[in-house]
Amino acid sequence: MSAPEPQRPFGEYQYEIYGAGLGGHAPELPIAPAAWEERFRASVPAQAYDYIAGGAGSDDTMRANL
C-alpha cells in the first residue's frame, strides 16, 4: 500500500485558478457566492439547505453578518 500524496497548501489553488484564467479557461467550480449557494441547494436535501441557509441554529452568525 502506498502512502497518500501530501496535500499542497490551500493558497496554491488561487494561483492555479488565476493561471488557468490567463490561458482562457474558466474554473470548473463557480466563484460567485450566489452560484455556490445555488449549487449547494441543488446537491443536498431541502432540510439540510434550510438549516444552513437559516443560520444553522440560533441565527447569531446571521445577525452578526448583517
N, CA, C and O atoms as a Tripos MOL2 file, in Angstrom:
@<TRIPOS>MOLECULE
protein
  264   263    66     0     0
PROTEIN
NO_CHARGES

@<TRIPOS>ATOM
      1 N           0.8480   -1.1820    0.0000 N.3       1 MET1
      2 CA          0.0000    0.0000    0.0000 C.3       1 MET1
      3 C           0.8890    1.2390    0.0000 C.2       1 MET1
      4 O           1.8000    1.3470    0.8210 O.2       1 MET1
      5 N           0.6390    2.1480   -0.8880 N.am      2 SER2
      6 CA          1.4760    3.3530   -0.9840 C.3       2 SER2
      7 C           0.9430    4.4480   -0.0660 C.2       2 SER2
      8 O          -0.2460    4.4960    0.2460 O.2       2 SER2
      9 N           1.8310    5.3070    0.3490 N.am      3 ALA3
     10 CA          1.4620    6.4310    1.2130 C.3       3 ALA3
     11 C           0.6780    7.4620    0.4070 C.2       3 ALA3
     12 O           0.9560    7.6640   -0.7750 O.2       3 ALA3
     13 N          -0.3030    8.1190    1.0370 N.am      4 PRO4
     14 CA         -1.0590    9.1510    0.3150 C.3       4 PRO4
     15 C          -0.1650   10.3300   -0.0440 C.2       4 PRO4
     16 O           0.7900   10.6410    0.6680 O.2       4 PRO4
     17 N          -0.4860   10.9750   -1.1470 N.am      5 GLU5
     18 CA          0.2840   12.1520   -1.5520 C.3       5 GLU5
     19 C           0.0480   13.2730   -0.5450 C.2       5 GLU5
     20 O          -1.0730   13.4510   -0.0700 O.2       5 GLU5
     21 N           1.0970   14.0330   -0.2150 N.am      6 PRO6
     22 CA          0.8990   15.1470    0.7220 C.3       6 PRO6
     23 C          -0.0140   16.2010    0.1130 C.2       6 PRO6
     24 O           0.0240   16.4610   -1.0900 O.2       6 PRO6
     25 N          -0.8240   16.7950    0.9590 N.am      7 GLN7
     26 CA         -1.7420   17.8260    0.4920 C.3       7 GLN7
     27 C          -0.9790   19.1270    0.3150 C.2       7 GLN7
     28 O          -0.1940   19.5160    1.1800 O.2       7 GLN7
     29 N          -1.2080   19.7950   -0.8000 N.am      8 ARG8
     30 CA         -0.4960   21.0540   -1.0390 C.3       8 ARG8
     31 C          -1.2020   22.1810   -0.2740 C.2       8 ARG8
     32 O          -2.3800   22.0590    0.0600 O.2       8 ARG8
     33 N          -0.4920   23.2610    0.0010 N.am      9 PRO9
     34 CA         -1.0980   24.3790    0.7280 C.3       9 PRO9
     35 C          -2.3300   24.9080    0.0000 C.2       9 PRO9
     36 O          -2.3290   25.0380   -1.2240 O.2       9 PRO9
     37 N          -3.3730   25.2090    0.7570 N.am     10 PHE10
     38 CA         -4.6340   25.6560    0.1780 C.3      10 PHE10
     39 C          -4.4710   26.8880   -0.7040 C.2      10 PHE10
     40 O          -5.1370   27.0040   -1.7320 O.2      10 PHE10
     41 N          -3.5950   27.8050   -0.3160 N.am     11 GLY11
     42 CA         -3.3960   29.0370   -1.0720 C.3      11 GLY11
     43 C          -2.9300   28.8240   -2.5020 C.2      11 GLY11
     44 O          -3.0940   29.7080   -3.3430 O.2      11 GLY11
     45 N          -2.3520   27.6690   -2.7880 N.am     12 GLU12
     46 CA         -1.8740   27.4040   -4.1420 C.3      12 GLU12
     47 C          -3.0260   27.2720   -5.1440 C.2      12 GLU12
     48 O          -2.8260   27.4650   -6.3430 O.2      12 GLU12
     49 N          -4.2080   26.9490   -4.6670 N.am     13 TYR13
     50 CA         -5.3500   26.8060   -5.5780 C.3      13 TYR13
     51 C          -5.6850   28.1200   -6.2700 C.2      13 TYR13
     52 O          -6.0920   28.1230   -7.4320 O.2      13 TYR13
     53 N          -5.5160   29.2360   -5.5680 N.am     14 GLN14
     54 CA         -5.8260   30.5190   -6.1950 C.3      14 GLN14
     55 C          -4.9030   30.7800   -7.3890 C.2      14 GLN14
     56 O          -5.3260   31.3430   -8.3980 O.2      14 GLN14
     57 N          -3.6480   30.3690   -7.2650 N.am     15 TYR15
     58 CA         -2.7150   30.5460   -8.3820 C.3      15 TYR15
     59 C          -3.0870   29.6450   -9.5540 C.2      15 TYR15
     60 O          -2.9440   30.0330  -10.7140 O.2      15 TYR15
     61 N          -3.5570   28.4570   -9.2490 N.am     16 GLU16
     62 CA         -3.9930   27.5340  -10.2920 C.3      16 GLU16
     63 C          -5.1860   28.1200  -11.0540 C.2      16 GLU16
     64 O          -5.2210   28.0700  -12.2830 O.2      16 GLU16
     65 N          -6.1510   28.6680  -10.3340 N.am     17 ILE17
     66 CA         -7.3300   29.2760  -10.9620 C.3      17 ILE17
     67 C          -6.9180   30.4930  -11.7750 C.2      17 ILE17
     68 O          -7.3650   30.6610  -12.9090 O.2      17 ILE17
     69 N          -6.0750   31.3390  -11.2100 N.am     18 TYR18
     70 CA         -5.6180   32.5460  -11.9040 C.3      18 TYR18
     71 C          -4.8560   32.1930  -13.1810 C.2      18 TYR18
     72 O          -5.0930   32.7730  -14.2400 O.2      18 TYR18
     73 N          -3.9400   31.2340  -13.0630 N.am     19 GLY19
     74 CA         -3.1480   30.8280  -14.2250 C.3      19 GLY19
     75 C          -4.0120   30.2440  -15.3310 C.2      19 GLY19
     76 O          -3.7770   30.5060  -16.5110 O.2      19 GLY19
     77 N          -5.0040   29.4600  -14.9560 N.am     20 ALA20
     78 CA         -5.9110   28.8920  -15.9550 C.3      20 ALA20
     79 C          -6.7070   29.9970  -16.6320 C.2      20 ALA20
     80 O          -6.9460   29.9520  -17.8390 O.2      20 ALA20
     81 N          -7.1140   30.9870  -15.8500 N.am     21 GLY21
     82 CA         -7.8610   32.1160  -16.4150 C.3      21 GLY21
     83 C          -7.0390   32.8920  -17.4250 C.2      21 GLY21
     84 O          -7.5600   33.3380  -18.4480 O.2      21 GLY21
     85 N          -5.7530   33.0550  -17.1390 N.am     22 LEU22
     86 CA         -4.8780   33.7350  -18.1000 C.3      22 LEU22
     87 C          -4.8010   32.9580  -19.4090 C.2      22 LEU22
     88 O          -4.5740   33.5360  -20.4730 O.2      22 LEU22
     89 N          -4.9910   31.6400  -19.3210 N.am     23 GLY23
     90 CA         -4.9730   30.7960  -20.5060 C.3      23 GLY23
     91 C          -6.3400   30.6570  -21.1600 C.2      23 GLY23
     92 O          -6.5010   29.9000  -22.1170 O.2      23 GLY23
     93 N          -7.3330   31.3960  -20.6370 N.am     24 GLY24
     94 CA         -8.6760   31.3770  -21.2250 C.3      24 GLY24
     95 C          -9.5800   30.2640  -20.7350 C.2      24 GLY24
     96 O         -10.6110   29.9960  -21.3520 O.2      24 GLY24
     97 N          -9.2140   29.6020  -19.6250 N.am     25 HIS25
     98 CA        -10.0160   28.5040  -19.1000 C.3      25 HIS25
     99 C         -10.7670   28.9560  -17.8460 C.2      25 HIS25
    100 O         -10.1540   29.3680  -16.8620 O.2      25 HIS25
    101 N         -12.1010   28.8740  -17.8930 N.am     26 ALA26
    102 CA        -12.9240   29.2250  -16.7330 C.3      26 ALA26
    103 C         -12.8160   28.1240  -15.6880 C.2      26 ALA26
    104 O         -12.6670   26.9530  -16.0390 O.2      26 ALA26
    105 N         -12.8900   28.4820  -14.3980 N.am     27 PRO27
    106 CA        -12.8170   27.4660  -13.3500 C.3      27 PRO27
    107 C         -14.0120   26.5110  -13.4230 C.2      27 PRO27
    108 O         -15.1050   26.8960  -13.8370 O.2      27 PRO27
    109 N         -13.7860   25.2680  -13.0150 N.am     28 GLU28
    110 CA        -14.8470   24.2660  -13.0170 C.3      28 GLU28
    111 C         -15.9160   24.6100  -11.9830 C.2      28 GLU28
    112 O         -17.1090   24.4320  -12.2250 O.2      28 GLU28
    113 N         -15.4760   25.1010  -10.8380 N.am     29 LEU29
    114 CA        -16.4140   25.4600   -9.7730 C.3      29 LEU29
    115 C         -16.7860   26.9290   -9.8850 C.2      29 LEU29
    116 O         -15.9860   27.7430  -10.3470 O.2      29 LEU29
    117 N         -17.9990   27.2700   -9.4620 N.am     30 PRO30
    118 CA        -18.3950   28.6860   -9.5120 C.3      30 PRO30
    119 C         -17.5690   29.5120   -8.5380 C.2      30 PRO30
    120 O         -17.0900   29.0010   -7.5260 O.2      30 PRO30
    121 N         -17.4070   30.7880   -8.8520 N.am     31 ILE31
    122 CA        -16.6530   31.6750   -7.9790 C.3      31 ILE31
    123 C         -17.5950   32.5950   -7.2100 C.2      31 ILE31
    124 O         -17.3130   32.9430   -6.0630 O.2      31 ILE31
    125 N         -18.7000   32.9920   -7.8180 N.am     32 ALA32
    126 CA        -19.6520   33.8990   -7.1690 C.3      32 ALA32
    127 C         -20.3730   33.1840   -6.0180 C.2      32 ALA32
    128 O         -20.8450   32.0620   -6.1960 O.2      32 ALA32
    129 N         -20.4630   33.8150   -4.8480 N.am     33 PRO33
    130 CA        -21.1410   33.1870   -3.7170 C.3      33 PRO33
    131 C         -22.5750   32.7360   -4.0310 C.2      33 PRO33
    132 O         -23.0060   31.6860   -3.5530 O.2      33 PRO33
    133 N         -23.3070   33.5080   -4.8200 N.am     34 ALA34
    134 CA        -24.6780   33.1080   -5.1600 C.3      34 ALA34
    135 C         -24.6800   31.8050   -5.9490 C.2      34 ALA34
    136 O         -25.5850   30.9850   -5.7860 O.2      34 ALA34
    137 N         -23.6820   31.6040   -6.8010 N.am     35 ALA35
    138 CA        -23.5950   30.3580   -7.5630 C.3      35 ALA35
    139 C         -23.2360   29.1890   -6.6490 C.2      35 ALA35
    140 O         -23.7150   28.0740   -6.8580 O.2      35 ALA35
    141 N         -22.3940   29.4280   -5.6320 N.am     36 TRP36
    142 CA        -22.0770   28.3810   -4.6530 C.3      36 TRP36
    143 C         -23.3490   27.9480   -3.9450 C.2      36 TRP36
    144 O         -23.6300   26.7590   -3.7920 O.2      36 TRP36
    145 N         -24.1090   28.9500   -3.5170 N.am     37 GLU37
    146 CA        -25.3410   28.6460   -2.7820 C.3      37 GLU37
    147 C         -26.3000   27.8390   -3.6490 C.2      37 GLU37
    148 O         -26.9020   26.8750   -3.1750 O.2      37 GLU37
    149 N         -26.4450   28.2190   -4.8960 N.am     38 GLU38
    150 CA        -27.3570   27.5120   -5.7880 C.3      38 GLU38
    151 C         -26.8850   26.0740   -6.0190 C.2      38 GLU38
    152 O         -27.7020   25.1530   -6.0350 O.2      38 GLU38
    153 N         -25.5850   25.8740   -6.1970 N.am     39 ARG39
    154 CA        -25.0660   24.5140   -6.3890 C.3      39 ARG39
    155 C         -25.2700   23.6910   -5.1240 C.2      39 ARG39
    156 O         -25.6170   22.5120   -5.2020 O.2      39 ARG39
    157 N         -25.0570   24.2970   -3.9590 N.am     40 PHE40
    158 CA        -25.2910   23.6030   -2.6910 C.3      40 PHE40
    159 C         -26.7560   23.2060   -2.5710 C.2      40 PHE40
    160 O         -27.0760   22.0700   -2.2190 O.2      40 PHE40
    161 N         -27.6450   24.1560   -2.8700 N.am     41 ARG41
    162 CA        -29.0790   23.8870   -2.7690 C.3      41 ARG41
    163 C         -29.4710   22.7090   -3.6540 C.2      41 ARG41
    164 O         -30.2950   21.8850   -3.2580 O.2      41 ARG41
    165 N         -28.9000   22.6240   -4.8290 N.am     42 ALA42
    166 CA        -29.2420   21.5560   -5.7670 C.3      42 ALA42
    167 C         -28.6390   20.2060   -5.3650 C.2      42 ALA42
    168 O         -29.0730   19.1680   -5.8630 O.2      42 ALA42
    169 N         -27.6460   20.2090   -4.4700 N.am     43 SER43
    170 CA        -26.9450   18.9600   -4.1720 C.3      43 SER43
    171 C         -27.2670   18.3440   -2.8130 C.2      43 SER43
    172 O         -26.7750   17.2600   -2.5000 O.2      43 SER43
    173 N         -28.0840   19.0160   -2.0000 N.am     44 VAL44
    174 CA        -28.4170   18.4730   -0.6820 C.3      44 VAL44
    175 C         -29.9340   18.4250   -0.5020 C.2      44 VAL44
    176 O         -30.6640   19.1130   -1.2160 O.2      44 VAL44
    177 N         -30.4110   17.6210    0.4420 N.am     45 PRO45
    178 CA        -31.8490   17.6060    0.7290 C.3      45 PRO45
    179 C         -32.3190   18.9920    1.1950 C.2      45 PRO45
    180 O         -31.5440   19.7610    1.7630 O.2      45 PRO45
    181 N         -33.5790   19.2900    0.9490 N.am     46 ALA46
    182 CA        -34.1390   20.6010    1.3000 C.3      46 ALA46
    183 C         -33.9520   20.9210    2.7830 C.2      46 ALA46
    184 O         -33.6850   22.0700    3.1330 O.2      46 ALA46
    185 N         -34.0880   19.9220    3.6580 N.am     47 GLN47
    186 CA        -33.9200   20.1720    5.0980 C.3      47 GLN47
    187 C         -32.5060   20.6440    5.4260 C.2      47 GLN47
    188 O         -32.3260   21.5270    6.2650 O.2      47 GLN47
    189 N         -31.5110   20.0670    4.7770 N.am     48 ALA48
    190 CA        -30.1270   20.4690    5.0310 C.3      48 ALA48
    191 C         -29.9030   21.8970    4.5530 C.2      48 ALA48
    192 O         -29.2860   22.7020    5.2520 O.2      48 ALA48
    193 N         -30.4050   22.2110    3.3620 N.am     49 TYR49
    194 CA        -30.2500   23.5780    2.8520 C.3      49 TYR49
    195 C         -30.9350   24.5740    3.7810 C.2      49 TYR49
    196 O         -30.3510   25.5970    4.1360 O.2      49 TYR49
    197 N         -32.1580   24.2820    4.1710 N.am     50 ASP50
    198 CA        -32.9140   25.1970    5.0330 C.3      50 ASP50
    199 C         -32.2000   25.4380    6.3560 C.2      50 ASP50
    200 O         -32.2040   26.5550    6.8730 O.2      50 ASP50
    201 N         -31.5850   24.3880    6.9030 N.am     51 TYR51
    202 CA        -30.8610   24.5220    8.1670 C.3      51 TYR51
    203 C         -29.6690   25.4630    8.0160 C.2      51 TYR51
    204 O         -29.4830   26.3720    8.8240 O.2      51 TYR51
    205 N         -28.8680   25.2420    6.9850 N.am     52 ILE52
    206 CA        -27.6790   26.0650    6.7820 C.3      52 ILE52
    207 C         -28.0650   27.4850    6.3720 C.2      52 ILE52
    208 O         -27.5440   28.4500    6.9320 O.2      52 ILE52
    209 N         -28.9660   27.6240    5.4090 N.am     53 ALA53
    210 CA        -29.3610   28.9460    4.9160 C.3      53 ALA53
    211 C         -30.0780   29.7530    5.9870 C.2      53 ALA53
    212 O         -30.0770   30.9840    5.9540 O.2      53 ALA53
    213 N         -30.6920   29.0520    6.9390 N.am     54 GLY54
    214 CA        -31.4150   29.7350    8.0040 C.3      54 GLY54
    215 C         -30.5460   30.1080    9.1870 C.2      54 GLY54
    216 O         -31.0740   30.6050   10.1810 O.2      54 GLY54
    217 N         -29.2640   29.8970    9.1320 N.am     55 GLY55
    218 CA        -28.3690   30.3020   10.2060 C.3      55 GLY55
    219 C         -27.8680   29.1470   11.0360 C.2      55 GLY55
    220 O         -27.1020   29.3580   11.9750 O.2      55 GLY55
    221 N         -28.2750   27.9250   10.7200 N.am     56 ALA56
    222 CA        -27.7840   26.7160   11.3840 C.3      56 ALA56
    223 C         -27.9510   26.7610   12.8990 C.2      56 ALA56
    224 O         -27.0250   26.4370   13.6420 O.2      56 ALA56
    225 N         -29.0990   27.1530   13.3370 N.am     57 GLY57
    226 CA        -29.3440   27.0960   14.7780 C.3      57 GLY57
    227 C         -29.9060   28.3850   15.3250 C.2      57 GLY57
    228 O         -31.0580   28.7300   15.0590 O.2      57 GLY57
    229 N         -29.1010   29.1000   16.0890 N.am     58 SER58
    230 CA        -29.5920   30.2630   16.8210 C.3      58 SER58
    231 C         -29.6210   31.5450   16.0050 C.2      58 SER58
    232 O         -30.1040   32.5630   16.5000 O.2      58 SER58
    233 N         -29.1290   31.5370   14.7910 N.am     59 ASP59
    234 CA        -29.0860   32.7110   13.9100 C.3      59 ASP59
    235 C         -28.1170   33.7950   14.3840 C.2      59 ASP59
    236 O         -28.1330   34.9020   13.8460 O.2      59 ASP59
    237 N         -27.2780   33.5040   15.3760 N.am     60 ASP60
    238 CA        -26.3270   34.5130   15.8620 C.3      60 ASP60
    239 C         -25.4030   34.9970   14.7440 C.2      60 ASP60
    240 O         -25.1730   36.1980   14.6050 O.2      60 ASP60
    241 N         -24.8770   34.0730   13.9550 N.am     61 THR61
    242 CA        -23.9730   34.4440   12.8740 C.3      61 THR61
    243 C         -24.6880   35.2770   11.8270 C.2      61 THR61
    244 O         -24.1240   36.2400   11.3080 O.2      61 THR61
    245 N         -25.9200   34.9170   11.5120 N.am     62 MET62
    246 CA        -26.6970   35.6640   10.5080 C.3      62 MET62
    247 C         -26.8770   37.1090   10.9660 C.2      62 MET62
    248 O         -26.7160   38.0370   10.1730 O.2      62 MET62
    249 N         -27.2050   37.3000   12.2240 N.am     63 ARG63
    250 CA        -27.3780   38.6620   12.7690 C.3      63 ARG63
    251 C         -26.0560   39.4190   12.7680 C.2      63 ARG63
    252 O         -26.0180   40.6010   12.4250 O.2      63 ARG63
    253 N         -24.9770   38.7510   13.1490 N.am     64 ALA64
    254 CA        -23.6680   39.3990   13.1930 C.3      64 ALA64
    255 C         -23.2150   39.8060   11.8040 C.2      64 ALA64
    256 O         -22.5580   40.8360   11.6540 O.2      64 ALA64
    257 N         -23.5470   39.0300   10.7850 N.am     65 ASN65
    258 CA        -23.1220   39.3370    9.4280 C.3      65 ASN65
    259 C         -23.8850   40.5080    8.8270 C.2      65 ASN65
    260 O         -23.4190   41.1120    7.8610 O.2      65 ASN65
    261 N         -25.0280   40.8340    9.3680 N.am     66 LEU66
    262 CA        -25.7600   41.9890    8.8620 C.3      66 LEU66
    263 C         -25.0030   43.2700    9.1540 C.2      66 LEU66
    264 O         -25.4660   44.3550    8.8010 O.2      66 LEU66
@<TRIPOS>BOND
     1     1     2 1
     2     2     3 1
     3     3     4 2
     4     3     5 am
     5     5     6 1
     6     6     7 1
     7     7     8 2
     8     7     9 am
     9     9    10 1
    10    10    11 1
    11    11    12 2
    12    11    13 am
    13    13    14 1
    14    14    15 1
    15    15    16 2
    16    15    17 am
    17    17    18 1
    18    18    19 1
    19    19    20 2
    20    19    21 am
    21    21    22 1
    22    22    23 1
    23    23    24 2
    24    23    25 am
    25    25    26 1
    26    26    27 1
    27    27    28 2
    28    27    29 am
    29    29    30 1
    30    30    31 1
    31    31    32 2
    32    31    33 am
    33    33    34 1
    34    34    35 1
    35    35    36 2
    36    35    37 am
    37    37    38 1
    38    38    39 1
    39    39    40 2
    40    39    41 am
    41    41    42 1
    42    42    43 1
    43    43    44 2
    44    43    45 am
    45    45    46 1
    46    46    47 1
    47    47    48 2
    48    47    49 am
    49    49    50 1
    50    50    51 1
    51    51    52 2
    52    51    53 am
    53    53    54 1
    54    54    55 1
    55    55    56 2
    56    55    57 am
    57    57    58 1
    58    58    59 1
    59    59    60 2
    60    59    61 am
    61    61    62 1
    62    62    63 1
    63    63    64 2
    64    63    65 am
    65    65    66 1
    66    66    67 1
    67    67    68 2
    68    67    69 am
    69    69    70 1
    70    70    71 1
    71    71    72 2
    72    71    73 am
    73    73    74 1
    74    74    75 1
    75    75    76 2
    76    75    77 am
    77    77    78 1
    78    78    79 1
    79    79    80 2
    80    79    81 am
    81    81    82 1
    82    82    83 1
    83    83    84 2
    84    83    85 am
    85    85    86 1
    86    86    87 1
    87    87    88 2
    88    87    89 am
    89    89    90 1
    90    90    91 1
    91    91    92 2
    92    91    93 am
    93    93    94 1
    94    94    95 1
    95    95    96 2
    96    95    97 am
    97    97    98 1
    98    98    99 1
    99    99   100 2
   100    99   101 am
   101   101   102 1
   102   102   103 1
   103   103   104 2
   104   103   105 am
   105   105   106 1
   106   106   107 1
   107   107   108 2
   108   107   109 am
   109   109   110 1
   110   110   111 1
   111   111   112 2
   112   111   113 am
   113   113   114 1
   114   114   115 1
   115   115   116 2
   116   115   117 am
   117   117   118 1
   118   118   119 1
   119   119   120 2
   120   119   121 am
   121   121   122 1
   122   122   123 1
   123   123   124 2
   124   123   125 am
   125   125   126 1
   126   126   127 1
   127   127   128 2
   128   127   129 am
   129   129   130 1
   130   130   131 1
   131   131   132 2
   132   131   133 am
   133   133   134 1
   134   134   135 1
   135   135   136 2
   136   135   137 am
   137   137   138 1
   138   138   139 1
   139   139   140 2
   140   139   141 am
   141   141   142 1
   142   142   143 1
   143   143   144 2
   144   143   145 am
   145   145   146 1
   146   146   147 1
   147   147   148 2
   148   147   149 am
   149   149   150 1
   150   150   151 1
   151   151   152 2
   152   151   153 am
   153   153   154 1
   154   154   155 1
   155   155   156 2
   156   155   157 am
   157   157   158 1
   158   158   159 1
   159   159   160 2
   160   159   161 am
   161   161   162 1
   162   162   163 1
   163   163   164 2
   164   163   165 am
   165   165   166 1
   166   166   167 1
   167   167   168 2
   168   167   169 am
   169   169   170 1
   170   170   171 1
   171   171   172 2
   172   171   173 am
   173   173   174 1
   174   174   175 1
   175   175   176 2
   176   175   177 am
   177   177   178 1
   178   178   179 1
   179   179   180 2
   180   179   181 am
   181   181   182 1
   182   182   183 1
   183   183   184 2
   184   183   185 am
   185   185   186 1
   186   186   187 1
   187   187   188 2
   188   187   189 am
   189   189   190 1
   190   190   191 1
   191   191   192 2
   192   191   193 am
   193   193   194 1
   194   194   195 1
   195   195   196 2
   196   195   197 am
   197   197   198 1
   198   198   199 1
   199   199   200 2
   200   199   201 am
   201   201   202 1
   202   202   203 1
   203   203   204 2
   204   203   205 am
   205   205   206 1
   206   206   207 1
   207   207   208 2
   208   207   209 am
   209   209   210 1
   210   210   211 1
   211   211   212 2
   212   211   213 am
   213   213   214 1
   214   214   215 1
   215   215   216 2
   216   215   217 am
   217   217   218 1
   218   218   219 1
   219   219   220 2
   220   219   221 am
   221   221   222 1
   222   222   223 1
   223   223   224 2
   224   223   225 am
   225   225   226 1
   226   226   227 1
   227   227   228 2
   228   227   229 am
   229   229   230 1
   230   230   231 1
   231   231   232 2
   232   231   233 am
   233   233   234 1
   234   234   235 1
   235   235   236 2
   236   235   237 am
   237   237   238 1
   238   238   239 1
   239   239   240 2
   240   239   241 am
   241   241   242 1
   242   242   243 1
   243   243   244 2
   244   243   245 am
   245   245   246 1
   246   246   247 1
   247   247   248 2
   248   247   249 am
   249   249   250 1
   250   250   251 1
   251   251   252 2
   252   251   253 am
   253   253   254 1
   254   254   255 1
   255   255   256 2
   256   255   257 am
   257   257   258 1
   258   258   259 1
   259   259   260 2
   260   259   261 am
   261   261   262 1
   262   262   263 1
   263   263   264 2
@<TRIPOS>SUBSTRUCTURE
     1 MET1         2 RESIDUE 1 A MET
     2 SER2         6 RESIDUE 1 A SER
     3 ALA3        10 RESIDUE 1 A ALA
     4 PRO4        14 RESIDUE 1 A PRO
     5 GLU5        18 RESIDUE 1 A GLU
     6 PRO6        22 RESIDUE 1 A PRO
     7 GLN7        26 RESIDUE 1 A GLN
     8 ARG8        30 RESIDUE 1 A ARG
     9 PRO9        34 RESIDUE 1 A PRO
    10 PHE10       38 RESIDUE 1 A PHE
    11 GLY11       42 RESIDUE 1 A GLY
    12 GLU12       46 RESIDUE 1 A GLU
    13 TYR13       50 RESIDUE 1 A TYR
    14 GLN14       54 RESIDUE 1 A GLN
    15 TYR15       58 RESIDUE 1 A TYR
    16 GLU16       62 RESIDUE 1 A GLU
    17 ILE17       66 RESIDUE 1 A ILE
    18 TYR18       70 RESIDUE 1 A TYR
    19 GLY19       74 RESIDUE 1 A GLY
    20 ALA20       78 RESIDUE 1 A ALA
    21 GLY21       82 RESIDUE 1 A GLY
    22 LEU22       86 RESIDUE 1 A LEU
    23 GLY23       90 RESIDUE 1 A GLY
    24 GLY24       94 RESIDUE 1 A GLY
    25 HIS25       98 RESIDUE 1 A HIS
    26 ALA26      102 RESIDUE 1 A ALA
    27 PRO27      106 RESIDUE 1 A PRO
    28 GLU28      110 RESIDUE 1 A GLU
    29 LEU29      114 RESIDUE 1 A LEU
    30 PRO30      118 RESIDUE 1 A PRO
    31 ILE31      122 RESIDUE 1 A ILE
    32 ALA32      126 RESIDUE 1 A ALA
    33 PRO33      130 RESIDUE 1 A PRO
    34 ALA34      134 RESIDUE 1 A ALA
    35 ALA35      138 RESIDUE 1 A ALA
    36 TRP36      142 RESIDUE 1 A TRP
    37 GLU37      146 RESIDUE 1 A GLU
    38 GLU38      150 RESIDUE 1 A GLU
    39 ARG39      154 RESIDUE 1 A ARG
    40 PHE40      158 RESIDUE 1 A PHE
    41 ARG41      162 RESIDUE 1 A ARG
    42 ALA42      166 RESIDUE 1 A ALA
    43 SER43      170 RESIDUE 1 A SER
    44 VAL44      174 RESIDUE 1 A VAL
    45 PRO45      178 RESIDUE 1 A PRO
    46 ALA46      182 RESIDUE 1 A ALA
    47 GLN47      186 RESIDUE 1 A GLN
    48 ALA48      190 RESIDUE 1 A ALA
    49 TYR49      194 RESIDUE 1 A TYR
    50 ASP50      198 RESIDUE 1 A ASP
    51 TYR51      202 RESIDUE 1 A TYR
    52 ILE52      206 RESIDUE 1 A ILE
    53 ALA53      210 RESIDUE 1 A ALA
    54 GLY54      214 RESIDUE 1 A GLY
    55 GLY55      218 RESIDUE 1 A GLY
    56 ALA56      222 RESIDUE 1 A ALA
    57 GLY57      226 RESIDUE 1 A GLY
    58 SER58      230 RESIDUE 1 A SER
    59 ASP59      234 RESIDUE 1 A ASP
    60 ASP60      238 RESIDUE 1 A ASP
    61 THR61      242 RESIDUE 1 A THR
    62 MET62      246 RESIDUE 1 A MET
    63 ARG63      250 RESIDUE 1 A ARG
    64 ALA64      254 RESIDUE 1 A ALA
    65 ASN65      258 RESIDUE 1 A ASN
    66 LEU66      262 RESIDUE 1 A LEU
